[in-house]
Amino acid sequence: MYRVGSPFWRFLAKLGMPLIVRVDVLFDQEAGVYVATSPDLRGLVAEAKTKDELIGAVYDCVDLLLEDQLHQPLKHKPLAAWSGDLRYA
């Protein structure tokens, strides 16, 4: 697996290298939703009421954003990696 944001990630992704995307998650107490962003993938912002819904939303967003940046479909589904740490806002 090769991390999105590392040197040459786009080139390697086009060759079919599986990708990994780091994800940060926080819980917005005021809104009552989980919010995911990524330091690796520009534009990734997903929110959902539950962690399970958030995971699905993150994978959907990651797929769309990567295909948009690469200008082609992905050969392998990317892996979104979350450490499990949860920040509160």
N, CA, C and O atoms as CSV, one atom per row, in Angstrom:
chain,resi,resn,atom,element,x,y,z
A,1,MET,N,N,0.838,-1.175,0.000
A,1,MET,CA,C,0.000,0.000,0.000
A,1,MET,C,C,0.889,1.246,0.000
A,1,MET,O,O,1.963,1.255,0.602
A,2,TYR,N,N,0.435,2.276,-0.671
A,2,TYR,CA,C,1.186,3.517,-0.770
A,2,TYR,C,C,0.281,4.659,-0.328
A,2,TYR,O,O,-0.873,4.738,-0.748
A,3,ARG,N,N,0.803,5.547,0.521
A,3,ARG,CA,C,-0.017,6.606,1.099
A,3,ARG,C,C,-0.243,7.755,0.121
A,3,ARG,O,O,0.692,8.260,-0.500
A,4,VAL,N,N,-1.493,8.151,0.002
A,4,VAL,CA,C,-1.842,9.342,-0.777
A,4,VAL,C,C,-1.132,10.531,-0.138
A,4,VAL,O,O,-1.140,10.687,1.083
A,5,GLY,N,N,-0.527,11.354,-0.963
A,5,GLY,CA,C,0.220,12.504,-0.472
A,5,GLY,C,C,1.724,12.278,-0.476
A,5,GLY,O,O,2.498,13.235,-0.444
A,6,SER,N,N,2.141,11.013,-0.514
A,6,SER,CA,C,3.576,10.712,-0.606
A,6,SER,C,C,4.059,11.019,-2.023
A,6,SER,O,O,3.259,11.079,-2.957
A,7,PRO,N,N,5.370,11.212,-2.179
A,7,PRO,CA,C,5.877,11.490,-3.527
A,7,PRO,C,C,5.459,10.414,-4.534
A,7,PRO,O,O,5.511,9.219,-4.242
A,8,PHE,N,N,5.055,10.849,-5.690
A,8,PHE,CA,C,4.698,9.985,-6.826
A,8,PHE,C,C,3.451,9.136,-6.605
A,8,PHE,O,O,3.244,8.152,-7.315
A,9,TRP,N,N,2.608,9.505,-5.623
A,9,TRP,CA,C,1.442,8.668,-5.362
A,9,TRP,C,C,0.520,8.592,-6.569
A,9,TRP,O,O,-0.038,7.531,-6.848
A,10,ARG,N,N,0.349,9.693,-7.290
A,10,ARG,CA,C,-0.550,9.678,-8.454
A,10,ARG,C,C,-0.027,8.728,-9.540
A,10,ARG,O,O,-0.786,7.956,-10.124
A,11,PHE,N,N,1.260,8.799,-9.791
A,11,PHE,CA,C,1.871,7.929,-10.793
A,11,PHE,C,C,1.687,6.458,-10.412
A,11,PHE,O,O,1.284,5.639,-11.237
A,12,LEU,N,N,1.986,6.137,-9.154
A,12,LEU,CA,C,1.870,4.758,-8.701
A,12,LEU,C,C,0.420,4.288,-8.686
A,12,LEU,O,O,0.147,3.124,-8.979
A,13,ALA,N,N,-0.508,5.173,-8.349
A,13,ALA,CA,C,-1.922,4.809,-8.374
A,13,ALA,C,C,-2.375,4.469,-9.788
A,13,ALA,O,O,-3.147,3.532,-9.992
A,14,LYS,N,N,-1.893,5.232,-10.761
A,14,LYS,CA,C,-2.261,4.957,-12.151
A,14,LYS,C,C,-1.697,3.617,-12.621
A,14,LYS,O,O,-2.239,2.994,-13.535
A,15,LEU,N,N,-0.607,3.178,-11.993
A,15,LEU,CA,C,-0.039,1.867,-12.323
A,15,LEU,C,C,-0.757,0.730,-11.596
A,15,LEU,O,O,-0.500,-0.445,-11.859
A,16,GLY,N,N,-1.661,1.090,-10.679
A,16,GLY,CA,C,-2.428,0.067,-9.972
A,16,GLY,C,C,-2.005,-0.198,-8.541
A,16,GLY,O,O,-2.516,-1.128,-7.917
A,17,MET,N,N,-1.082,0.594,-8.000
A,17,MET,CA,C,-0.646,0.416,-6.607
A,17,MET,C,C,-1.821,0.706,-5.675
A,17,MET,O,O,-2.463,1.747,-5.814
A,18,PRO,N,N,-2.120,-0.186,-4.728
A,18,PRO,CA,C,-3.177,0.094,-3.747
A,18,PRO,C,C,-2.795,1.301,-2.880
A,18,PRO,O,O,-1.629,1.475,-2.525
A,19,LEU,N,N,-3.784,2.124,-2.547
A,19,LEU,CA,C,-3.541,3.357,-1.809
A,19,LEU,C,C,-4.127,3.310,-0.405
A,19,LEU,O,O,-5.083,2.583,-0.133
A,20,ILE,N,N,-3.531,4.102,0.479
A,20,ILE,CA,C,-4.052,4.282,1.823
A,20,ILE,C,C,-4.187,5.782,2.065
A,20,ILE,O,O,-3.322,6.565,1.672
A,21,VAL,N,N,-5.277,6.170,2.716
A,21,VAL,CA,C,-5.562,7.573,3.014
A,21,VAL,C,C,-5.740,7.713,4.525
A,21,VAL,O,O,-6.573,7.030,5.121
A,22,ARG,N,N,-4.952,8.605,5.148
A,22,ARG,CA,C,-5.135,8.870,6.585
A,22,ARG,C,C,-6.388,9.717,6.771
A,22,ARG,O,O,-6.672,10.622,5.986
A,23,VAL,N,N,-7.133,9.401,7.833
A,23,VAL,CA,C,-8.373,10.115,8.112
A,23,VAL,C,C,-8.372,10.559,9.572
A,23,VAL,O,O,-8.029,9.788,10.468
A,24,ASP,N,N,-8.758,11.810,9.797
A,24,ASP,CA,C,-8.945,12.347,11.140
A,24,ASP,C,C,-10.444,12.469,11.390
A,24,ASP,O,O,-11.196,12.909,10.520
A,25,VAL,N,N,-10.873,12.070,12.600
A,25,VAL,CA,C,-12.297,12.113,12.936
A,25,VAL,C,C,-12.493,12.936,14.195
A,25,VAL,O,O,-11.745,12.806,15.164
A,26,LEU,N,N,-13.514,13.787,14.164
A,26,LEU,CA,C,-13.889,14.515,15.375
A,26,LEU,C,C,-15.395,14.411,15.549
A,26,LEU,O,O,-16.135,14.190,14.590
A,27,PHE,N,N,-15.834,14.574,16.791
A,27,PHE,CA,C,-17.257,14.574,17.076
A,27,PHE,C,C,-17.666,15.996,17.411
A,27,PHE,O,O,-17.182,16.582,18.379
A,28,ASP,N,N,-18.557,16.544,16.607
A,28,ASP,CA,C,-19.066,17.894,16.830
A,28,ASP,C,C,-20.246,17.761,17.792
A,28,ASP,O,O,-21.346,17.378,17.394
A,29,GLN,N,N,-20.003,18.080,19.051
A,29,GLN,CA,C,-21.023,17.905,20.084
A,29,GLN,C,C,-22.232,18.807,19.856
A,29,GLN,O,O,-23.364,18.409,20.127
A,30,GLU,N,N,-22.000,19.994,19.368
A,30,GLU,CA,C,-23.100,20.932,19.137
A,30,GLU,C,C,-24.047,20.426,18.052
A,30,GLU,O,O,-25.266,20.495,18.204
A,31,ALA,N,N,-23.484,19.919,16.961
A,31,ALA,CA,C,-24.297,19.428,15.848
A,31,ALA,C,C,-24.693,17.965,16.026
A,31,ALA,O,O,-25.632,17.496,15.383
A,32,GLY,N,N,-23.987,17.240,16.890
A,32,GLY,CA,C,-24.283,15.830,17.114
A,32,GLY,C,C,-23.883,14.935,15.966
A,32,GLY,O,O,-24.554,13.939,15.696
A,33,VAL,N,N,-22.782,15.277,15.272
A,33,VAL,CA,C,-22.331,14.475,14.130
A,33,VAL,C,C,-20.831,14.213,14.216
A,33,VAL,O,O,-20.079,14.971,14.828
A,34,TYR,N,N,-20.424,13.120,13.587
A,34,TYR,CA,C,-19.012,12.814,13.404
A,34,TYR,C,C,-18.566,13.456,12.096
A,34,TYR,O,O,-19.302,13.444,11.110
A,35,VAL,N,N,-17.365,14.012,12.093
A,35,VAL,CA,C,-16.834,14.677,10.900
A,35,VAL,C,C,-15.459,14.090,10.597
A,35,VAL,O,O,-14.606,13.998,11.479
A,36,ALA,N,N,-15.255,13.697,9.353
A,36,ALA,CA,C,-13.974,13.136,8.921
A,36,ALA,C,C,-13.321,14.063,7.902
A,36,ALA,O,O,-13.981,14.581,7.000
A,37,THR,N,N,-12.018,14.262,8.061
A,37,THR,CA,C,-11.208,15.006,7.100
A,37,THR,C,C,-9.923,14.226,6.905
A,37,THR,O,O,-9.663,13.257,7.618
A,38,SER,N,N,-9.125,14.644,5.946
A,38,SER,CA,C,-7.862,13.959,5.699
A,38,SER,C,C,-6.738,14.954,5.456
A,38,SER,O,O,-6.892,15.893,4.675
A,39,PRO,N,N,-5.593,14.748,6.133
A,39,PRO,CA,C,-4.434,15.582,5.834
A,39,PRO,C,C,-3.792,15.198,4.495
A,39,PRO,O,O,-2.979,15.947,3.954
A,40,ASP,N,N,-4.161,14.034,3.971
A,40,ASP,CA,C,-3.572,13.537,2.728
A,40,ASP,C,C,-4.371,13.891,1.482
A,40,ASP,O,O,-3.796,14.153,0.425
A,41,LEU,N,N,-5.686,13.900,1.604
A,41,LEU,CA,C,-6.553,14.020,0.430
A,41,LEU,C,C,-7.350,15.314,0.483
A,41,LEU,O,O,-8.316,15.434,1.236
A,42,ARG,N,N,-6.940,16.262,-0.313
A,42,ARG,CA,C,-7.592,17.571,-0.373
A,42,ARG,C,C,-9.069,17.392,-0.750
A,42,ARG,O,O,-9.402,16.688,-1.703
A,43,GLY,N,N,-9.938,18.046,0.019
A,43,GLY,CA,C,-11.356,18.020,-0.286
A,43,GLY,C,C,-12.158,16.988,0.482
A,43,GLY,O,O,-13.386,16.984,0.405
A,44,LEU,N,N,-11.494,16.113,1.222
A,44,LEU,CA,C,-12.240,15.090,1.957
A,44,LEU,C,C,-12.861,15.685,3.215
A,44,LEU,O,O,-12.163,16.039,4.165
A,45,VAL,N,N,-14.172,15.786,3.199
A,45,VAL,CA,C,-14.953,16.190,4.366
A,45,VAL,C,C,-16.232,15.368,4.305
A,45,VAL,O,O,-17.000,15.460,3.348
A,46,ALA,N,N,-16.448,14.569,5.332
A,46,ALA,CA,C,-17.663,13.752,5.401
A,46,ALA,C,C,-18.220,13.866,6.804
A,46,ALA,O,O,-17.468,13.998,7.769
A,47,GLU,N,N,-19.542,13.815,6.918
A,47,GLU,CA,C,-20.142,13.845,8.248
A,47,GLU,C,C,-21.311,12.878,8.289
A,47,GLU,O,O,-21.964,12.612,7.280
A,48,ALA,N,N,-21.558,12.355,9.499
A,48,ALA,CA,C,-22.655,11.409,9.692
A,48,ALA,C,C,-23.009,11.354,11.166
A,48,ALA,O,O,-22.226,11.761,12.024
A,49,LYS,N,N,-24.197,10.847,11.446
A,49,LYS,CA,C,-24.672,10.757,12.832
A,49,LYS,C,C,-24.001,9.616,13.606
A,49,LYS,O,O,-23.871,9.700,14.828
A,50,THR,N,N,-23.572,8.552,12.914
A,50,THR,CA,C,-22.932,7.416,13.590
A,50,THR,C,C,-21.571,7.135,12.954
A,50,THR,O,O,-21.296,7.559,11.832
A,51,LYS,N,N,-20.727,6.413,13.690
A,51,LYS,CA,C,-19.413,6.046,13.153
A,51,LYS,C,C,-19.565,5.138,11.938
A,51,LYS,O,O,-18.833,5.287,10.960
A,52,ASP,N,N,-20.509,4.195,11.990
A,52,ASP,CA,C,-20.702,3.286,10.859
A,52,ASP,C,C,-21.115,4.037,9.595
A,52,ASP,O,O,-20.606,3.759,8.509
A,53,GLU,N,N,-22.036,4.986,9.738
A,53,GLU,CA,C,-22.440,5.801,8.584
A,53,GLU,C,C,-21.262,6.626,8.078
A,53,GLU,O,O,-21.104,6.826,6.874
A,54,LEU,N,N,-20.437,7.101,9.009
A,54,LEU,CA,C,-19.280,7.916,8.621
A,54,LEU,C,C,-18.288,7.093,7.801
A,54,LEU,O,O,-17.741,7.581,6.812
A,55,ILE,N,N,-18.061,5.868,8.204
A,55,ILE,CA,C,-17.131,5.005,7.463
A,55,ILE,C,C,-17.597,4.847,6.016
A,55,ILE,O,O,-16.794,4.960,5.091
A,56,GLY,N,N,-18.881,4.588,5.819
A,56,GLY,CA,C,-19.409,4.468,4.454
A,56,GLY,C,C,-19.264,5.755,3.664
A,56,GLY,O,O,-18.900,5.736,2.488
A,57,ALA,N,N,-19.552,6.874,4.318
A,57,ALA,CA,C,-19.441,8.171,3.643
A,57,ALA,C,C,-17.992,8.467,3.266
A,57,ALA,O,O,-17.727,8.998,2.187
A,58,VAL,N,N,-17.052,8.125,4.151
A,58,VAL,CA,C,-15.635,8.361,3.871
A,58,VAL,C,C,-15.197,7.562,2.648
A,58,VAL,O,O,-14.546,8.107,1.757
A,59,TYR,N,N,-15.548,6.276,2.594
A,59,TYR,CA,C,-15.141,5.474,1.437
A,59,TYR,C,C,-15.748,6.008,0.137
A,59,TYR,O,O,-15.077,6.037,-0.894
A,60,ASP,N,N,-17.002,6.427,0.184
A,60,ASP,CA,C,-17.625,6.994,-1.022
A,60,ASP,C,C,-16.885,8.254,-1.473
A,60,ASP,O,O,-16.587,8.417,-2.656
A,61,CYS,N,N,-16.591,9.141,-0.521
A,61,CYS,CA,C,-15.892,10.396,-0.850
A,61,CYS,C,C,-14.478,10.141,-1.353
A,61,CYS,O,O,-14.041,10.756,-2.326
A,62,VAL,N,N,-13.762,9.235,-0.691
A,62,VAL,CA,C,-12.383,8.924,-1.095
A,62,VAL,C,C,-12.358,8.412,-2.526
A,62,VAL,O,O,-11.535,8.851,-3.329
A,63,ASP,N,N,-13.259,7.482,-2.853
A,63,ASP,CA,C,-13.309,6.955,-4.219
A,63,ASP,C,C,-13.515,8.077,-5.237
A,63,ASP,O,O,-12.793,8.162,-6.231
A,64,LEU,N,N,-14.493,8.924,-4.986
A,64,LEU,CA,C,-14.801,10.009,-5.933
A,64,LEU,C,C,-13.650,11.005,-6.061
A,64,LEU,O,O,-13.294,11.409,-7.168
A,65,LEU,N,N,-13.073,11.398,-4.933
A,65,LEU,CA,C,-11.981,12.376,-4.971
A,65,LEU,C,C,-10.743,11.826,-5.673
A,65,LEU,O,O,-10.106,12.530,-6.457
A,66,LEU,N,N,-10.402,10.568,-5.392
A,66,LEU,CA,C,-9.216,9.993,-6.038
A,66,LEU,C,C,-9.430,9.828,-7.542
A,66,LEU,O,O,-8.536,10.134,-8.331
A,67,GLU,N,N,-10.590,9.353,-7.937
A,67,GLU,CA,C,-10.852,9.207,-9.367
A,67,GLU,C,C,-10.837,10.565,-10.063
A,67,GLU,O,O,-10.392,10.670,-11.206
A,68,ASP,N,N,-11.318,11.602,-9.383
A,68,ASP,CA,C,-11.283,12.948,-9.955
A,68,ASP,C,C,-9.842,13.435,-10.099
A,68,ASP,O,O,-9.487,14.011,-11.127
A,69,GLN,N,N,-9.015,13.211,-9.088
A,69,GLN,CA,C,-7.628,13.672,-9.155
A,69,GLN,C,C,-6.790,12.876,-10.148
A,69,GLN,O,O,-5.859,13.411,-10.751
A,70,LEU,N,N,-7.121,11.597,-10.317
A,70,LEU,CA,C,-6.344,10.753,-11.226
A,70,LEU,C,C,-6.891,10.787,-12.652
A,70,LEU,O,O,-6.207,10.360,-13.582
A,71,HIS,N,N,-8.099,11.281,-12.834
A,71,HIS,CA,C,-8.768,11.333,-14.137
A,71,HIS,C,C,-8.968,9.945,-14.727
A,71,HIS,O,O,-8.941,9.769,-15.945
A,72,GLN,N,N,-9.169,8.955,-13.850
A,72,GLN,CA,C,-9.452,7.594,-14.303
A,72,GLN,C,C,-9.983,6.785,-13.120
A,72,GLN,O,O,-9.752,7.147,-11.966
A,73,PRO,N,N,-10.692,5.697,-13.401
A,73,PRO,CA,C,-11.170,4.836,-12.310
A,73,PRO,C,C,-10.002,4.171,-11.584
A,73,PRO,O,O,-8.940,3.955,-12.168
A,74,LEU,N,N,-10.207,3.853,-10.318
A,74,LEU,CA,C,-9.173,3.177,-9.535
A,74,LEU,C,C,-9.146,1.685,-9.859
A,74,LEU,O,O,-10.189,1.077,-10.099
A,75,LYS,N,N,-7.961,1.107,-9.863
A,75,LYS,CA,C,-7.838,-0.333,-10.093
A,75,LYS,C,C,-8.084,-1.113,-8.810
A,75,LYS,O,O,-8.524,-2.262,-8.852
A,76,HIS,N,N,-7.800,-0.490,-7.667
A,76,HIS,CA,C,-8.020,-1.106,-6.357
A,76,HIS,C,C,-8.727,-0.100,-5.471
A,76,HIS,O,O,-8.447,1.097,-5.537
A,77,LYS,N,N,-9.638,-0.576,-4.647
A,77,LYS,CA,C,-10.291,0.303,-3.688
A,77,LYS,C,C,-9.256,0.761,-2.664
A,77,LYS,O,O,-8.476,-0.052,-2.170
A,78,PRO,N,N,-9.241,2.050,-2.341
A,78,PRO,CA,C,-8.282,2.546,-1.348
A,78,PRO,C,C,-8.690,2.123,0.061
A,78,PRO,O,O,-9.847,1.789,0.317
A,79,LEU,N,N,-7.723,2.145,0.957
A,79,LEU,CA,C,-7.968,1.870,2.361
A,79,LEU,C,C,-7.906,3.187,3.109
A,79,LEU,O,O,-6.929,3.925,2.982
A,80,ALA,N,N,-8.929,3.491,3.882
A,80,ALA,CA,C,-8.932,4.688,4.719
A,80,ALA,C,C,-8.493,4.258,6.119
A,80,ALA,O,O,-9.123,3.399,6.736
A,81,ALA,N,N,-7.427,4.849,6.608
A,81,ALA,CA,C,-6.871,4.460,7.899
A,81,ALA,C,C,-7.154,5.510,8.951
A,81,ALA,O,O,-6.786,6.676,8.805
A,82,TRP,N,N,-7.815,5.078,10.015
A,82,TRP,CA,C,-8.128,5.950,11.138
A,82,TRP,C,C,-7.567,5.291,12.380
A,82,TRP,O,O,-7.812,4.109,12.620
A,83,SER,N,N,-6.822,6.035,13.169
A,83,SER,CA,C,-6.167,5.478,14.360
A,83,SER,C,C,-7.151,5.112,15.460
A,83,SER,O,O,-6.801,4.382,16.387
A,84,GLY,N,N,-8.373,5.609,15.367
A,84,GLY,CA,C,-9.357,5.372,16.407
A,84,GLY,C,C,-9.460,6.534,17.372
A,84,GLY,O,O,-10.390,6.604,18.175
A,85,ASP,N,N,-8.485,7.464,17.289
A,85,ASP,CA,C,-8.533,8.650,18.133
A,85,ASP,C,C,-9.719,9.516,17.705
A,85,ASP,O,O,-9.996,9.671,16.516
A,86,LEU,N,N,-10.400,10.069,18.683
A,86,LEU,CA,C,-11.564,10.895,18.406
A,86,LEU,C,C,-11.396,12.227,19.103
A,86,LEU,O,O,-11.209,12.279,20.319
A,87,ARG,N,N,-11.460,13.294,18.346
A,87,ARG,CA,C,-11.393,14.643,18.928
A,87,ARG,C,C,-12.816,15.155,19.108
A,87,ARG,O,O,-13.733,14.732,18.404
A,88,TYR,N,N,-12.985,16.046,20.035
A,88,TYR,CA,C,-14.301,16.640,20.288
A,88,TYR,C,C,-14.246,18.136,20.028
A,88,TYR,O,O,-13.294,18.818,20.407
A,89,ALA,N,N,-15.289,18.628,19.374
A,89,ALA,CA,C,-15.368,20.059,19.076
A,89,ALA,C,C,-16.606,20.642,19.734
A,89,ALA,O,O,-16.865,21.839,19.610
